[in-house]
Amino acid sequence: MKLLLQYQIRITVVLLMGTACGYAQSDFPVNTSALQKINPNIHGINLNSKAGVVFSNINYGEGTSAENNYLYGNIAFQDLNFSIGVDVNSFSLNQFGLKQNNLRLSYAYNFKVGYESYFIGGVDVGVTSQIIDQDVLVFQDQLNAQLGTIIGSSIDPLAKLKPSTNYFEIGASGLIYSEKYLIGLHLAHLNQPNISFNKETQTKKEIAITLISALELDINPYGRGILPENTFFFGSLYGQLQGGTTRFVSSQELQLSNFSIGFFESLVRYKENSAMDLGLVSTIAFENFLFNLSYTFQSDSKTSNTPSIFEIGLRFSFDRFLSNRRGYYKRLNTDNL
């Protein structure tokens, strides 16, 4: 009986974790105002203190959905050239009872490496907890084949358990940036923690290598034509390699004073399967506030079920000079350094 129960637990956990891995892209916001989720050194750019939140609704169709809520913030110590950031992420796969919460702390230190360029070196540590709510699971003894109904409770021993796991993560990153560009590298899960719900087995979380780059150009430097005087192009690209998964995400935005609009593309490949997503992104800035909105279109694929993702976010910057910017809403700045 004990061996049979352990076997049932392993099979159930493997199926749920396999499903969760399919939704892994929810771990990355498409909003370019939250790039620190990809590389925590973004918290240290220009040594500005800020706080924000991003809410995401992920719809896979046929009644399957997920929610991802992301809260972040950092405190910058300008005189000491470093910033401390915190990221809190909550992910819920509703129909399967899987909930994951993550807390990450990061430290980023600024070095001047040129006339207008700076290097940020940083480390980050995180704690992740996962739990499976057995109340949403349906067991064999709950099914009534004759009536086609589901009984409310089960006497299966597995129904009394609540599988959970907790693990600790370590990461490191480096980034070079200026008023026009940034390029960085982040190494996540360096300690390769055991993420298995069954501690008798070892399922290591593979190291993730992420490269990120961005470019910002003033496309109306003389204030001529129909475009606002402060008009910029902002483009970003990041790629990630983790085990058998490869991901590329690029975005292109036109910043028109305090309003921006653009689009992005995402390509994910896992072994022999691949999927491509397209989406729209927009931001509206007012003094110290930045409101952002994005939508990912669901695409048809024979090998994977790609979702539609709706995200809405709000960020507040504690920079007391933002109210006097007069429409100069560049993404990359070094005016505090």
C-alpha positions in Angstrom: 0.0 0.0 0.0 2.8 2.4 0.9 4.7 1.7 -2.3 1.5 2.2 -4.3 0.8 5.5 -2.6 4.3 6.7 -3.3 3.9 5.7 -7.0 0.6 7.7 -7.2 2.2 10.8 -5.7 5.1 10.7 -8.1 2.9 10.2 -11.1 0.6 13.1 -10.1 3.5 15.5 -9.3 5.3 14.7 -12.6 2.1 15.4 -14.6 1.5 18.7 -12.7 5.1 19.9 -12.9 5.2 19.0 -16.6 2.1 21.1 -17.1 3.6 24.0 -15.1 6.7 24.0 -17.2 4.5 24.6 -20.3 3.3 27.8 -18.7 6.9 29.0 -17.8 6.7 32.0 -20.1 4.4 33.7 -17.6 7.5 34.2 -15.5 8.6 37.0 -17.9 6.6 40.2 -18.2 6.5 41.7 -21.7 6.3 45.2 -20.3 9.7 46.8 -20.9 9.2 48.9 -17.8 9.9 45.7 -15.8 13.1 44.5 -17.4 14.7 43.9 -14.0 12.7 40.7 -13.8 15.0 39.4 -16.6 18.2 41.0 -15.2 18.0 42.4 -11.6 20.8 44.8 -12.3 18.2 47.0 -14.0 17.3 48.0 -10.5 20.6 49.9 -10.3 20.4 51.9 -13.6 20.8 55.6 -12.9 20.5 54.9 -9.1 16.8 55.8 -9.0 14.5 54.4 -6.3 11.1 53.1 -7.6 8.3 50.6 -6.9 5.8 49.0 -9.2 3.3 46.2 -9.7 2.3 44.1 -12.8 -0.9 42.0 -13.0 -1.1 39.3 -15.7 -4.0 37.1 -16.9 -3.0 34.1 -19.0 -5.7 32.4 -21.0 -5.0 29.0 -22.7 -8.5 28.5 -23.9 -10.9 25.6 -23.1 -11.3 26.8 -19.5 -7.6 26.7 -18.6 -6.1 29.9 -17.2 -3.4 31.2 -14.9 -2.6 34.4 -13.0 0.7 36.0 -12.4 1.2 39.0 -10.0 4.5 40.7 -9.7 5.5 43.3 -7.2 8.9 45.0 -7.3 10.9 47.9 -5.9 14.4 49.2 -5.0 16.2 51.6 -2.8 19.1 53.4 -4.3 22.0 54.8 -2.3 23.4 57.4 -4.6 26.3 58.5 -2.4 27.5 54.8 -2.0 26.8 53.8 -5.7 24.6 50.8 -5.0 21.0 49.7 -5.0 19.1 47.0 -3.2 16.1 45.6 -5.0 13.2 43.2 -4.1 11.0 41.2 -6.4 7.9 39.3 -5.3 6.2 37.0 -7.8 3.1 34.9 -7.4 1.9 32.4 -10.0 -1.3 30.4 -9.9 -2.3 27.6 -12.3 -5.9 27.6 -11.3 -7.4 24.4 -12.8 -4.5 22.3 -11.6 -4.1 23.7 -8.1 -0.5 24.7 -8.5 0.7 27.8 -6.7 4.2 29.2 -6.8 5.5 32.2 -4.8 9.0 33.7 -5.2 10.9 36.3 -3.2 14.2 37.7 -4.6 16.6 40.2 -3.1 19.3 41.7 -5.2 22.4 43.9 -4.8 23.7 46.1 -7.6 26.9 48.2 -7.5 27.7 50.9 -10.1 31.2 51.5 -11.5 32.1 54.2 -14.0 34.0 52.6 -17.0 34.0 55.5 -19.5 33.1 59.1 -20.1 29.4 58.2 -20.4 29.3 54.5 -19.7 28.7 52.6 -16.4 29.1 48.9 -15.3 26.8 47.3 -12.8 27.8 44.1 -11.0 25.3 42.3 -8.8 24.2 39.2 -7.0 20.7 38.0 -6.1 19.3 35.4 -3.8 15.7 34.0 -3.9 13.4 31.7 -2.0 10.7 29.8 -3.9 7.7 27.8 -2.5 5.4 25.6 -4.5 2.2 23.9 -3.3 -0.4 21.7 -4.9 -4.0 22.2 -3.7 -5.5 18.7 -3.7 -9.0 20.2 -3.4 -9.1 20.9 -7.1 -7.9 17.4 -8.1 -10.4 14.7 -9.0 -9.7 11.1 -8.0 -11.1 7.9 -9.4 -13.5 7.2 -6.6 -15.2 10.6 -7.2 -16.3 9.7 -10.7 -19.7 8.1 -11.3 -19.7 6.7 -14.8 -23.4 5.8 -14.8 -24.6 9.2 -13.9 -21.8 11.3 -15.3 -21.3 13.1 -12.0 -18.4 13.9 -9.7 -18.7 13.3 -6.0 -17.6 16.1 -3.7 -15.1 14.1 -1.6 -12.6 11.2 -2.0 -11.4 8.5 0.4 -8.2 8.1 -1.6 -5.2 8.5 0.8 -3.6 10.9 -1.7 -6.5 13.3 -1.3 -5.4 14.0 2.3 -1.9 15.0 1.3 -0.8 18.5 0.3 2.4 18.2 -1.7 4.7 21.2 -1.3 8.4 22.2 -1.8 10.7 25.1 -1.0 14.1 25.9 -2.4 16.8 28.5 -2.3 18.4 30.1 -5.4 21.5 32.1 -6.2 22.2 34.3 -9.2 24.8 36.7 -10.5 24.7 39.4 -13.2 26.7 42.1 -15.0 25.5 45.0 -17.1 27.0 47.9 -19.1 24.8 50.9 -20.0 24.8 54.5 -21.1 22.3 57.1 -22.3 21.9 55.2 -25.6 22.4 51.4 -24.9 22.6 48.6 -22.4 23.9 45.1 -22.6 24.0 42.6 -19.8 24.3 39.0 -18.7 22.4 37.2 -15.9 23.1 33.7 -14.5 20.2 32.2 -12.5 19.9 29.1 -10.4 23.7 28.8 -10.0 23.2 26.4 -7.0 20.8 24.2 -9.1 18.3 23.6 -6.3 16.2 20.4 -6.0 12.7 21.4 -7.1 11.1 17.9 -6.7 8.0 17.6 -4.5 9.4 14.2 -3.5 12.6 14.8 -1.6 13.6 11.2 -2.1 14.4 12.1 -5.7 16.6 14.7 -7.2 15.2 17.0 -9.9 17.6 19.9 -10.2 16.6 23.3 -11.6 18.9 23.9 -14.5 21.1 27.0 -14.7 19.6 29.7 -16.9 21.8 32.0 -19.0 20.2 35.2 -20.1 21.6 37.9 -22.4 19.8 41.3 -22.6 20.4 44.3 -24.8 18.6 47.6 -25.5 19.1 50.6 -27.7 17.5 54.1 -27.4 17.8 56.7 -30.2 16.6 60.3 -30.4 14.8 60.3 -33.8 13.8 64.0 -33.7 16.8 65.8 -32.2 15.9 69.2 -33.7 12.2 69.2 -32.8 11.0 69.4 -36.5 8.0 67.9 -38.2 4.8 66.6 -36.7 6.6 64.5 -34.1 7.0 65.8 -30.5 10.4 67.3 -29.7 11.2 64.4 -27.3 10.6 61.4 -29.6 12.7 58.3 -29.1 13.0 54.8 -30.5 13.5 52.1 -27.8 14.3 48.6 -28.9 15.2 45.6 -26.7 16.2 42.0 -27.2 16.9 39.2 -24.8 17.7 35.6 -25.2 17.7 32.8 -22.6 19.1 29.3 -22.6 18.0 26.9 -19.9 18.5 23.2 -20.4 16.6 22.2 -23.6 14.6 25.5 -23.7 15.7 28.5 -25.8 13.8 31.8 -25.7 14.1 35.0 -27.7 12.0 38.2 -27.1 12.4 41.4 -29.0 10.4 44.7 -28.7 10.3 47.9 -30.6 8.6 51.1 -29.2 8.1 54.7 -30.3 8.3 57.1 -27.3 6.3 60.2 -28.1 6.9 62.5 -25.1 5.0 60.9 -22.3 3.2 58.2 -24.5 4.7 55.2 -26.2 3.4 52.4 -28.4 5.0 49.4 -29.9 5.0 45.7 -30.5 7.1 42.7 -29.5 7.8 39.2 -30.8 8.6 36.0 -28.7 10.1 32.8 -29.9 10.3 29.8 -27.6 11.8 26.4 -28.5 11.8 23.3 -26.4 13.7 20.4 -28.0 11.7 19.6 -31.2 8.8 22.0 -30.4 8.6 25.7 -31.0 6.1 28.5 -30.7 6.0 32.2 -31.7 3.9 35.0 -30.1 3.2 38.5 -31.2 1.9 41.3 -29.0 1.3 45.1 -28.5 2.7 47.2 -25.7 2.0 50.8 -24.6 2.9 53.2 -21.8 1.6 56.5 -20.5 3.8 58.6 -18.2 2.8 61.4 -15.9 5.4 63.0 -13.7 6.5 60.2 -11.3 4.0 57.6 -12.5 4.3 55.2 -15.4 1.2 53.2 -16.5 1.8 50.3 -18.9 -0.4 47.9 -20.8 0.4 44.9 -23.1 -1.4 42.1 -24.8 0.0 38.9 -26.3 -2.1 37.3 -29.1 -2.8 33.6 -28.9 -1.2 31.8 -31.8 -2.1 28.5 -33.5 0.4 25.7 -33.0 0.2 22.0 -33.6 3.0 21.2 -31.1 2.2 23.6 -28.2 -0.7 25.5 -26.6 0.4 29.2 -26.6 -1.7 31.5 -24.5 -3.1 35.0 -24.8 -1.7 37.2 -22.1 -3.1 40.5 -20.8 -0.8 42.6 -18.6 -1.4 45.8 -16.8 1.2 47.6 -14.6 1.9 50.7 -12.6 5.3 52.1 -11.6 6.2 55.0 -9.3 9.6 56.6 -9.2 10.8 58.5 -6.1 13.0 60.8 -8.2 11.9 64.3 -7.1 13.0 65.9 -10.4 10.7 63.9 -12.6 7.9 66.5 -12.3 10.1 69.0 -14.1 11.0 66.8 -17.1 8.7 68.7 -19.4 8.1 65.6 -21.6 11.6 64.2 -21.6 10.8 60.6 -20.8 13.8 58.7 -21.9 14.2 55.1 -20.6 18.0 55.2 -20.3 19.4 58.0 -18.2 22.6 58.8 -16.3 21.7 62.2 -14.9 21.9 61.0 -11.3 25.5 59.8 -11.7 
